[in-house]
């Protein structure tokens, strides 16, 4: 196992005091890496609010310790935080990325993104039971309820990625292109992609309640 998946990094800053305290408090009754990964997944999934209305050019929204302090973030933010928490309690962790077609986008986000192809969608990978297992903590349960999307569960043994259909059997998420796995957030590559395809995501910090827009889809 490559040591970099246990080490603190620029964005996955697992040595930060708030990360270590948060992670250790979350897993204090969990005896194994398997149980710790599950506990961390649900704490980050539901304890950190999802919002895409951030300045995607700001490096701080990708930094795990900043995300934890803020209490909100988007998919990359939350994947970074979950990976940092995993490393903080000794679980090898990394972040993975894919381009996904989001069929349940809102009009506002679609306009900002330049369409419904969401590039650099992120998830966390834990090394458990001798394999890398994917977990996607992006959408908290309250948000899923509003959008009538099944919240993703994680059992520590099987990949947990977005469902292809929502609760009404409408297309929800389609994985289009895998971008690979990384020991830290590839910030420069992500920003270059946004500059080319989704420039309105950069410099934007208009705020708003993404969940309240569920009735528009």
C-alpha positions as CSV (number, residue, x, y, z in Angstrom):
1,X,0.0,0.0,0.0
2,X,1.4,3.4,-1.1
3,X,2.1,5.5,2.0
4,X,0.7,8.6,0.3
5,X,-2.8,7.3,0.9
6,X,-2.3,7.6,4.7
7,X,-0.4,10.9,4.7
8,X,-1.8,14.4,5.0
9,X,-1.8,16.5,1.8
10,X,-2.4,20.0,0.7
11,X,-6.2,19.6,0.3
12,X,-6.8,16.3,2.0
13,X,-5.2,17.7,5.2
14,X,-5.8,14.9,7.5
15,X,-3.4,16.2,10.1
16,X,-5.5,19.3,10.8
17,X,-6.7,19.4,14.4
18,X,-10.4,19.7,13.5
19,X,-10.2,16.8,11.1
20,X,-8.5,14.5,13.6
21,X,-10.9,15.5,16.4
22,X,-14.0,15.1,14.2
23,X,-12.8,11.7,12.8
24,X,-11.8,10.3,16.2
25,X,-15.0,11.3,17.8
26,X,-17.0,9.7,15.0
27,X,-15.3,6.3,15.2
28,X,-14.8,6.1,19.0
29,X,-17.1,3.1,19.3
30,X,-16.1,1.5,15.9
31,X,-13.7,-1.5,16.4
32,X,-12.5,-2.1,12.9
33,X,-11.5,-0.1,9.7
34,X,-14.7,-1.5,8.1
35,X,-16.9,-0.1,10.9
36,X,-14.9,3.2,11.0
37,X,-15.3,3.8,7.3
38,X,-19.1,3.3,7.5
39,X,-19.4,5.6,10.5
40,X,-17.4,8.3,8.8
41,X,-19.4,8.0,5.6
42,X,-22.7,8.6,7.2
43,X,-21.3,11.4,9.4
44,X,-20.0,13.3,6.4
45,X,-23.0,12.4,4.1
46,X,-25.6,13.8,6.4
47,X,-23.6,16.2,8.7
48,X,-22.2,18.3,5.9
49,X,-24.8,20.1,3.7
50,X,-24.5,19.8,0.0
51,X,-24.5,22.9,-2.1
52,X,-23.1,23.7,-5.6
53,X,-23.5,27.4,-5.2
54,X,-19.9,28.1,-4.3
55,X,-16.9,29.8,-6.1
56,X,-15.4,26.7,-7.7
57,X,-12.2,28.7,-8.3
58,X,-11.6,29.1,-4.5
59,X,-9.0,26.5,-3.4
60,X,-10.5,26.6,0.1
61,X,-13.7,24.9,-0.9
62,X,-11.6,21.8,-1.8
63,X,-9.6,21.8,1.5
64,X,-11.0,19.2,4.0
65,X,-10.4,21.2,7.1
66,X,-12.1,24.3,5.6
67,X,-15.1,22.2,4.5
68,X,-15.5,20.8,7.9
69,X,-15.4,24.2,9.5
70,X,-17.9,25.6,7.1
71,X,-20.3,22.7,7.4
72,X,-21.2,22.6,3.7
73,X,-19.6,21.8,0.3
74,X,-20.2,20.1,-3.0
75,X,-19.2,16.7,-4.2
76,X,-15.4,17.3,-4.4
77,X,-15.5,19.1,-1.0
78,X,-17.2,16.3,0.7
79,X,-15.1,13.6,-0.9
80,X,-12.0,15.5,0.2
81,X,-13.3,15.7,3.7
82,X,-14.2,12.0,3.9
83,X,-10.8,10.9,2.6
84,X,-9.1,13.1,5.2
85,X,-11.1,11.6,7.9
86,X,-10.3,8.1,6.7
87,X,-6.6,8.9,6.8
88,X,-6.9,10.5,10.2
89,X,-8.0,7.2,11.7
90,X,-5.5,5.0,9.8
91,X,-7.6,3.9,6.8
92,X,-5.9,4.3,3.4
93,X,-8.0,6.7,1.4
94,X,-8.0,8.5,-1.9
95,X,-10.4,10.5,-4.1
96,X,-11.8,9.3,-7.5
97,X,-13.4,11.3,-10.3
98,X,-15.7,10.8,-13.2
99,X,-17.8,12.9,-15.6
100,X,-21.5,12.3,-15.0
101,X,-24.6,13.3,-16.8
102,X,-27.1,14.6,-14.2
103,X,-30.6,14.2,-15.5
104,X,-32.1,15.9,-12.4
105,X,-30.3,19.1,-12.7
106,X,-32.0,22.4,-11.8
107,X,-32.4,25.2,-14.3
108,X,-30.1,27.5,-12.4
109,X,-27.3,24.9,-11.9
110,X,-27.6,23.8,-15.6
111,X,-27.1,27.4,-16.7
112,X,-24.1,27.9,-14.5
113,X,-22.5,24.6,-15.5
114,X,-23.2,25.0,-19.2
115,X,-25.4,21.9,-19.5
116,X,-26.0,18.7,-17.5
117,X,-22.6,17.0,-17.9
118,X,-21.0,17.5,-14.6
119,X,-17.2,17.2,-15.0
120,X,-14.9,16.0,-12.2
121,X,-17.7,14.5,-10.0
122,X,-16.0,13.1,-7.0
123,X,-16.2,10.2,-4.6
124,X,-14.0,8.7,-1.9
125,X,-12.3,5.4,-2.0
126,X,-11.3,3.4,1.1
127,X,-8.9,0.5,1.1
128,X,-10.9,-2.2,2.9
129,X,-10.7,-6.0,2.9
130,X,-7.8,-5.8,0.4
131,X,-9.6,-3.7,-2.3
132,X,-10.5,-0.1,-3.0
133,X,-14.2,0.5,-2.3
134,X,-16.0,3.6,-3.6
135,X,-18.3,5.7,-1.4
136,X,-20.1,8.9,-2.5
137,X,-21.1,11.2,0.4
138,X,-22.2,14.1,-1.7
139,X,-26.0,14.3,-1.2
140,X,-27.2,14.4,2.4
141,X,-30.5,12.6,3.2
142,X,-32.6,15.8,3.5
143,X,-31.6,16.9,0.0
144,X,-32.3,13.4,-1.4
145,X,-35.8,13.6,0.1
146,X,-36.5,16.9,-1.5
147,X,-35.3,15.7,-5.0
148,X,-37.0,12.2,-4.6
149,X,-33.6,10.5,-5.0
150,X,-32.7,7.5,-2.9
151,X,-30.0,8.3,-0.5
152,X,-26.9,6.3,-1.1
153,X,-26.0,3.7,1.5
154,X,-22.5,2.3,2.1
155,X,-21.7,-1.1,3.6
156,X,-17.9,-1.0,3.4
157,X,-17.7,-3.9,1.0
158,X,-19.5,-2.7,-2.2
159,X,-19.1,0.4,-4.3
160,X,-21.6,3.1,-3.4
161,X,-22.2,5.4,-6.4
162,X,-25.2,7.3,-7.6
163,X,-28.3,5.4,-8.6
164,X,-29.2,5.5,-12.3
165,X,-32.8,6.2,-11.5
166,X,-34.7,8.3,-8.9
167,X,-37.6,7.3,-6.7
168,X,-40.0,7.9,-9.6
169,X,-37.8,5.8,-12.0
170,X,-36.7,8.9,-13.9
171,X,-33.1,8.9,-15.1
172,X,-30.9,10.4,-12.4
173,X,-27.2,9.9,-12.9
174,X,-25.2,8.4,-15.8
175,X,-21.4,7.9,-15.5
176,X,-19.9,9.0,-18.8
177,X,-16.1,9.1,-18.4
178,X,-13.8,7.9,-15.6
179,X,-11.0,10.4,-14.7
180,X,-9.1,8.2,-12.3
181,X,-8.1,8.2,-8.6
182,X,-5.7,10.6,-6.9
183,X,-3.9,11.0,-3.6
184,X,-4.9,14.6,-3.4
185,X,-7.4,16.9,-5.2
186,X,-6.0,17.7,-8.7
187,X,-6.9,21.4,-8.3
188,X,-5.1,22.8,-11.4
189,X,-6.6,20.2,-13.7
190,X,-10.1,20.7,-12.3
191,X,-9.8,24.5,-12.8
192,X,-8.5,24.2,-16.3
193,X,-11.5,22.1,-17.2
194,X,-14.0,24.5,-15.6
195,X,-12.3,27.4,-17.4
196,X,-12.9,25.6,-20.7
197,X,-16.4,24.2,-20.2
198,X,-18.0,25.8,-17.2
199,X,-16.5,29.3,-16.6
200,X,-19.6,30.6,-14.8
201,X,-18.8,28.2,-11.9
202,X,-15.6,30.2,-11.3
203,X,-15.9,33.4,-9.3
204,X,-19.5,32.6,-8.4
205,X,-20.5,32.8,-4.8
206,X,-24.2,33.8,-5.2
207,X,-25.5,31.4,-2.5
208,X,-29.0,30.1,-2.4
209,X,-30.9,27.0,-1.3
210,X,-30.2,24.3,-3.8
211,X,-32.7,22.0,-2.1
212,X,-35.5,24.5,-2.5
213,X,-35.1,24.2,-6.3
214,X,-36.2,20.6,-6.2
215,X,-39.7,21.5,-7.3
216,X,-38.3,22.9,-10.6
217,X,-37.0,19.5,-11.8
